[in-house]
Amino acid sequence: MEKQEFNVGTKVYYPVHGVAELTSLETREISGTEFSIYVLTVVESGLKIMVPTSNALNVGMRELLTLDEVGEVYEILQCKEGGSSTQTWNRRHREYMDKIKTGSAFEIAEVMRDLCVLRDTKTLSFGERRMLETARGLLVREIACIRSCSEELIIDEIESFYRAAAA
């Protein structure tokens, strides 16, 4: 996998945690070997994460989406095909968690779409609702950061896709 350089002060996406600011680039010695490390601060929680620069792409750290990619995410969210409603919840849960852990906004959008479509046909379980909130939160925070707008605006835009379908 090619190595990507991230610059201090930029915002990046870190899987499962969402948008993080790259606060510093440090060198640490571990077992006699020096490593270059990105120090990230998760925007939502303030959590500090240290990622070896050589491993950043392997763990799914990436640049934030472009506006064109946000459009692609919205297309996925609006597509009513897809879903794995015939699978058991355990199997769906595992599949959805795997998608969320990739850090791919497109896969997270698929999880959100599938759960929103499922929500229109049945009452979601507690675990399904939590998974939906996780996927929605990750997407909403990233898109709001990219577009420099409120999370509430993004939530309204996304939920309008499903209100229109239910009407």
C-alpha positions, 0 to 999 in steps of 0.5 A: 500500500502506498504511503500517504503523508498527512500534515499537522493541523489537518483533519483526517478520518480515523475508523470508528472514532470519526473526524480527528485533528492531526495535532503533531508528528512525533518520534518515539523510541520503542524497544530501541527502534525509532518510530514516526508517529501521528498524534490525533485528537478526535474532534468529538471526544478529545480522545488522543490516538497515536498512529505509526506513520508507516501504519496509518493507511493500514488502519484506515486513516484517510483524508476527509471526503471531497465534496464530490465524494459527499455526493456519492455518499448521498447517492448511496443513502438515497438508493433503496436497493440493498439491505440484508434483511433476510439475514439474522441480526447477528450476521447483519450486525457482524457485517455492519460492524466490519463495514464501519471498521473499514472507515470507508464512508461509502460502506458506512453509508450502506449500513445507514441506508440498510438500517433506515430502509429496515426501519421502515418495515419493522421496529429496530432492535436496541442493537440496530438502533445503536448501530444506526446512530453510530453510522449516522454520527460518523457520516454526519460529523464528517460531512458537517466538517467538510461543508462547514455547517451544522450537524443538524442541517446534515441530519435533516438532509439525510432524514429527508431521503427517508421521509420522502420514501415513507410518504 
